Amino acid sequence: MWHAVKERVELRQRVLLGGLAQEVLIRGADAGNPLLLILHGGPGFAEMPLFTAYNADLEQHFLVAHWDQRGAGRSYASDIPAESMTLRQFIADAGELIDWLTERFAQDKVFLLGHSWGSLVGAMLASERPAKLHAFVGVGQLVAGMRNEQASYAFTLRRAIERQNSEAISALRAIEDRYTPSGGLTFADLVVQRAWLDRFGGTVNGDTAALFNRVVQELRHEYFGDLSTLAQEFSFGCLLPDILAADLDRTARTFDIPVYIVVGRHDQNTPAELAVEYFDVIEAPVKELHWFEQSAHLMPFEEPAKFNALLTDTVLARR
């Protein structure tokens, strides 16, 4: 009896998207497995090393495509035109990449997963261009930029007051006026707020350093070292106005494909309550809300076994 031989895929390639060559890594146990495109967070924070460290089991069921978006990871360069760093361009880049992936691997559709910033890009793409998508999975769903930052800031300040942390209170009060539509919020302000948020458990429900330490040292240095700081400064500097203006309640409420929203119980980076409010107004043929009780913002890496099972046993099984 003849048996098909599985063909392992390990392909790293620069793909021209929106006129800019960008890094793509595709990994899977079988070239015939369905495609899963991951849109990482940030912006400017490529998460390939984390996904390959914690979620490699997905490669037994999917062809997993990791894309370093323009301005992030190996797609960062100092000469990227700032005017090309817009939310609309990222959506267009993602659409071009889906076209490339489906043609390259002779498939009609992909599963689309977006984490944090990537969930904003993904939700808009999934609502506008569903024809080449099996389903959309929003992880740490970013819903409305300004409301997100206001809620995250309010939680951080509240926790600082509860813990009587005078250093945190002083640092946060110093940027409080920025959290209005005309306040001029900057990446530097977000760095201050997110640092305290991490200390107070709103980013990782546990030890952040230990979570990153599972990534091999070479990739940890490359992706999460000095270059990552430059990439995030550049990306946020360009994209923050678009992020703060974004509101999926207005722009991506209706979907023609299944939608799965994944929420960390302790997430205050993209506050869980906003994701739940958004889920309630979504119109889709199938929509499901999945809570990760032991996670904050990094659910795929905080509870990897549960996350991998959700993708394989629920999302893939219902294709």
C-alpha positions in Angstrom: 0.0 0.0 0.0 1.3 3.5 -0.9 1.6 6.1 1.8 2.1 9.8 1.2 5.4 11.0 2.7 5.1 14.1 4.8 7.2 17.0 3.6 8.6 19.1 6.5 8.7 22.8 5.7 11.4 25.2 7.1 11.4 28.2 4.8 12.9 31.6 5.6 12.4 34.2 2.9 12.2 37.9 2.2 8.9 38.7 0.6 8.2 42.0 -1.2 5.1 43.5 0.5 4.0 47.1 -0.2 7.3 47.6 -2.0 9.4 46.6 1.0 11.2 43.3 1.5 10.1 41.7 4.7 11.1 38.6 6.6 8.9 35.6 6.7 9.5 32.2 8.4 7.2 29.3 7.5 7.5 26.1 9.6 5.4 22.9 9.6 5.6 19.1 9.8 3.7 18.8 6.5 3.6 21.0 3.5 0.0 20.0 3.0 -1.2 21.3 6.4 -3.4 24.4 6.5 -1.7 27.8 6.7 -1.8 29.8 9.9 -0.5 33.4 9.6 0.5 35.1 12.9 0.4 38.8 13.1 2.6 39.8 16.0 2.2 42.6 18.5 4.0 45.8 19.2 4.1 47.5 16.8 7.7 46.9 16.3 7.8 43.8 18.5 8.3 40.7 16.5 7.3 37.6 18.4 8.6 34.7 16.3 11.1 33.5 18.9 8.4 33.3 21.5 5.9 31.5 19.3 8.5 29.0 18.1 9.7 28.4 21.7 6.2 27.9 23.3 3.9 27.0 20.4 5.9 24.7 18.3 3.2 22.0 18.7 1.1 24.0 16.3 3.6 23.0 13.5 2.2 19.4 13.7 -1.2 20.7 12.5 -0.5 23.9 10.6 2.0 25.5 8.3 2.8 28.4 10.6 3.9 31.6 9.0 5.8 34.1 11.2 6.0 37.5 9.6 8.4 40.2 10.9 6.2 43.2 10.0 7.8 46.3 8.5 9.8 48.1 11.2 10.1 45.0 13.4 12.6 42.2 13.9 14.5 41.4 10.7 12.2 43.7 8.7 13.5 46.7 10.7 15.8 49.1 8.8 16.7 52.7 9.6 15.7 53.8 6.1 12.1 52.6 6.0 10.0 55.6 4.9 8.1 56.9 7.9 5.2 57.8 5.6 4.8 54.0 4.9 4.2 53.3 8.5 0.4 53.5 8.7 -2.3 51.1 9.8 -3.7 51.0 6.3 -0.3 50.0 4.9 0.1 47.1 7.5 -3.4 45.8 6.5 -2.3 46.0 2.8 1.0 44.2 3.6 -0.9 41.4 5.4 -3.3 41.0 2.5 -0.3 40.8 0.0 1.3 38.2 2.3 -1.8 36.1 2.4 -1.9 36.2 -1.4 1.7 35.1 -1.6 1.2 32.3 1.0 -1.8 30.8 -0.7 -0.2 30.9 -4.1 3.1 29.5 -2.8 1.5 26.6 -1.0 -1.4 26.1 -3.4 -4.1 26.7 -0.7 -7.3 28.8 -1.0 -7.3 30.2 2.5 -5.4 30.8 5.7 -6.2 30.9 9.4 -5.4 34.4 10.7 -4.2 35.0 14.2 -3.5 38.5 15.6 -1.9 39.3 19.0 -2.2 42.7 20.6 -1.4 45.3 17.9 -1.6 42.4 15.4 -5.2 41.8 16.5 -6.1 45.3 15.4 -4.6 44.7 11.9 -6.1 41.3 11.8 -9.6 42.3 12.8 -9.8 45.0 10.2 -8.4 42.7 7.5 -10.8 39.9 8.5 -13.8 42.1 8.4 -12.9 43.7 5.1 -11.3 40.8 3.2 -12.7 37.5 4.4 -12.6 35.6 1.1 -9.1 34.1 1.8 -9.6 33.4 5.5 -10.9 30.3 7.3 -11.3 32.2 10.6 -9.8 35.0 12.7 -8.4 34.6 16.2 -7.9 37.8 18.2 -5.5 37.3 21.1 -5.2 40.2 23.6 -7.6 42.0 21.3 -6.9 45.7 20.8 -10.2 47.4 20.3 -10.0 51.2 20.6 -6.6 52.8 21.0 -7.4 55.8 23.2 -9.8 53.9 25.4 -7.3 51.1 25.7 -4.6 53.4 27.0 -6.9 55.2 29.3 -8.1 52.0 30.9 -4.6 50.5 31.1 -3.3 53.7 32.8 -6.2 53.8 35.2 -5.5 50.2 36.3 -1.8 50.9 36.8 -2.4 54.1 38.9 -5.1 52.3 40.9 -2.7 49.4 41.7 0.1 51.9 42.6 -2.2 53.6 45.1 -3.4 50.3 46.5 0.2 49.3 47.1 1.2 52.8 48.4 4.1 52.8 45.9 5.0 56.5 46.0 7.6 56.1 43.2 5.0 54.7 40.8 2.3 57.2 41.8 4.7 60.1 41.1 5.8 58.7 37.8 2.3 58.0 36.7 0.8 61.3 37.9 3.5 63.1 35.8 2.0 61.8 32.6 -1.6 61.8 33.6 -2.5 64.8 31.4 -1.4 63.0 28.3 -4.3 60.5 28.5 -6.8 62.7 26.7 -7.5 62.9 23.0 -5.5 66.2 22.8 -2.9 65.3 25.4 -0.1 64.3 23.1 0.6 60.8 24.4 4.0 59.6 23.3 5.9 56.3 23.2 8.0 57.5 26.1 4.9 57.9 28.2 3.8 54.4 27.3 7.2 53.1 28.3 6.8 54.6 31.8 3.2 53.2 32.2 4.0 49.8 30.8 7.0 49.3 33.0 4.8 49.8 36.1 2.0 47.7 34.6 4.5 44.9 34.2 5.6 45.3 37.8 1.9 45.1 38.9 1.1 41.9 36.9 -0.9 43.4 34.0 1.4 42.2 31.3 2.5 38.8 32.5 0.8 36.9 35.3 4.1 35.8 36.8 7.8 36.4 36.1 8.3 38.3 32.8 12.0 37.6 32.7 11.5 33.9 33.2 9.1 33.8 30.3 11.6 35.3 27.9 14.4 33.2 29.2 13.0 30.1 27.5 13.9 31.7 24.1 17.3 30.6 22.9 19.9 33.2 23.8 20.9 34.1 20.3 17.3 35.0 19.3 16.6 36.6 22.6 19.5 39.0 22.0 18.6 39.7 18.4 14.9 40.1 18.8 14.5 41.5 22.3 17.7 43.5 22.8 18.7 47.0 21.7 17.4 46.5 18.1 13.9 45.8 19.5 14.0 49.1 21.4 14.9 51.0 18.2 12.2 49.2 16.3 9.5 50.0 18.8 10.5 53.6 19.1 10.4 54.0 15.3 7.1 52.0 14.9 5.3 53.6 17.7 6.5 57.0 16.7 4.9 56.6 13.3 1.9 54.5 14.2 0.7 55.9 17.6 -1.7 58.4 16.0 -3.4 55.6 14.0 -3.5 53.4 17.0 -5.1 56.0 19.3 -7.7 56.8 16.6 -8.6 53.2 15.9 -12.0 51.9 17.1 -13.1 48.5 16.0 -16.6 49.1 17.3 -16.9 51.4 14.3 -14.7 49.8 11.7 -14.9 46.0 12.2 -18.1 44.8 13.8 -19.3 42.5 11.1 -17.5 39.3 9.9 -18.4 36.6 7.3 -16.0 34.1 9.0 -15.8 32.6 12.5 -14.2 34.8 15.1 -12.5 33.6 18.3 -11.5 36.2 20.9 -8.9 35.0 23.4 -8.8 37.0 26.7 -6.3 36.8 29.6 -8.1 37.1 33.0 -5.3 39.4 34.2 -4.6 41.4 31.0 -4.4 45.1 31.5 -2.2 45.8 28.5 -5.2 45.4 26.3 -7.7 45.4 29.1 -9.9 42.3 29.2 -13.1 44.3 29.8 -12.7 46.1 26.5 -12.3 42.9 24.6 -15.4 41.5 26.2 -17.4 44.6 25.3 -16.2 44.2 21.7 -17.0 40.6 21.5 -20.6 41.3 22.5 -21.2 43.6 19.5 -19.4 41.4 16.9 -21.7 39.9 14.3 -20.2 36.7 12.8 -21.5 33.2 11.7 -19.6 31.8 14.7 -18.1 33.8 17.6 -16.5 32.4 20.7 -14.9 34.0 23.7 -12.2 32.0 25.4 -10.8 33.0 28.9 -7.3 32.1 30.0 -7.5 32.3 33.7 -3.8 32.1 34.5 -2.7 34.6 31.9 -2.3 38.3 31.5 -1.4 39.7 28.0 0.9 36.9 26.7 -1.6 34.0 26.7 0.1 31.9 24.0 3.3 31.8 26.1 1.8 31.9 29.6 -0.6 28.9 29.0 0.9 27.4 25.8 -0.7 23.9 26.2 -4.1 25.4 26.5 -3.5 27.8 23.7 -2.2 25.2 21.3 -5.2 23.0 22.1 -7.6 25.8 21.4 -6.1 26.3 17.9 -6.0 22.6 17.1 -9.1 21.2 18.8 -11.4 24.1 18.4 -10.4 26.5 15.6 -8.9 24.0 13.2 -11.5 21.2 14.0 -14.4 23.5 13.0 -13.0 24.5 9.7 
